[in-house]
Structure formats: structure tokens, C-alpha cells
Amino acid sequence: MIGEALSAHGLIARGGFNFGPEENAPQGPSGIPARAVVVVGQAGASAWPHFLAWRERQPAGLREPLDTWAREVIGAVAAQVGARAVSPSDRPFVPFQQWAMRAEGLRASPLGLLMHPRYGLWHAYRGALLFDTEIDFAASEAVVHLCDACVEKPCLKSCPVGAYSGTGFDYAGCRSQLHSGAGRQCMSSGCLDRLACPHGAAYRYPTDMQVFHMKAFVA
């Protein structure tokens, strides 16, 4: 039922887990600490057409439209399945990346994005569903981390200002580049480091989707 409800919006259940009794779990739908969480996201651009259709019906100046859309549709799914919906940008923040790593067994790439064995870097997490009762999740299989076998690391060599390195992400340097004329290629095609990764090419975001995310980053 959860999968069917999410698929109507181009979203998928990205796995989940049951909270242990010693964990400080957020509130479930009834107000007691949640017992289970299902992480919700997308693979490739699966949700993009649904978001665009929704966006056409909204005011032109709507702030954070993608987050707003995700809250709306995941909230509607939560009401259908008796869950409480939470978003990565909700406050107080919940540890979404830790939940995602735990739910799917993924690890971070050198860019900080989680590397998926099928989707590469072309996937995202849009929210989560919290439940009052435990769920019988299927046993997770060991996940191959593709970055371990990648010797060349092209994702660390394609940015014109070397924003990503072994020491972290140069946020200020990246934004400065994007705000200058020298950043036109990045703004018109997407992050060059991310595009350089050879994995998950079949799920690569279309250009208009990448431009949307770049504009949101520099706003």
C-alpha cells in the first residue's frame, strides 16, 4: 500500500528500520516515540514530471517549491497509511542521512552524496514516514560501495575551482564560482564533479532538473 501510494507521485520507499528501545526516536503519529521509519525518496528523475505538473498550479513566487511539494504529497500518503510524515528540512532536524544509510546500507561518496549501487549519485531523499508500531522489514543485503573500486576518482577532478577534496567541500569557493561569469557551464549543465561520476548514468537527472537545483543552491 505504501509503495502504491508513493508511486502515484514518482516516489519510492527507500527502505526502513525499527527503532531500538534505547533510541531517542521522534514522535510517531499518536505522539508516542515512533517504533519504525520508512525513508521516502526518488530514483533518478522519477518524481520530476509530477513536481513540474504541481508547480504549474502554484503561485510564481513560491519559495522552496520542491520541499513544499514533497511535504504535501508525502503528508497525503502519511494520512493514507496511518503514519506521520517528516521532511529533511523540518525543525528540529532529524538525522536523515543517518537514517538513509541505515535503511539502505549506503555510504557517502567523496562528494558527500550517498553512493547507490544502481542509481549512482542520481537519487534523493524527500521525506520519511514514522509509525507507532514495528514493521517486518526484509533482511537487508550487503551493498557494494562503488567508490571503493574507483581509483581515478573523476568526481574530485572536474570542478574548475576544486570545490571537493579530501578535506571537504569548499562551499564559499563553489558559490563564488557560480555567481561569476566563469560558472556559466556549471549553472547550465549541473555540477561537473557529480556529472563526472560514471555510475548510474541511466538515472542521470535531465538538464532542466539539474539547472533547477543549481539555481536553488545559489539563491
Sequence and secondary structure as in RCSB ss.txt:
>XXXX:A:sequence
MIGEALSAHGLIARGGFNFGPEENAPQGPSGIPARAVVVVGQAGASAWPHFLAWRERQPAGLREPLDTWAREVIG
AVAAQVGARAVSPSDRPFVPFQQWAMRAEGLRASPLGLLMHPRYGLWHAYRGALLFDTEIDFAASEAVVHLCDAC
VEKPCLKSCPVGAYSGTGFDYAGCRSQLHSGAGRQCMSSGCLDRLACPHGAAYRYPTDMQVFHMKAFVA
>XXXX:A:secstr
 HHHHHHTTT EEEEEEE  TTS   B TTSSB SEEEEEEEETTTTHHHHHHHHTTS TT SSHHHHHHHHHHH
HHHHHHT EEE TT SS   HHHHHHHHH  EE TTSSEEBTTTBT EEEEEEEEESS            GGGG 
SS GGGT  TT  EETTEE HHHHHHHHHSGGGHHHHHH  HHHHH  TTGGG   HHHHHHHHHHHH 
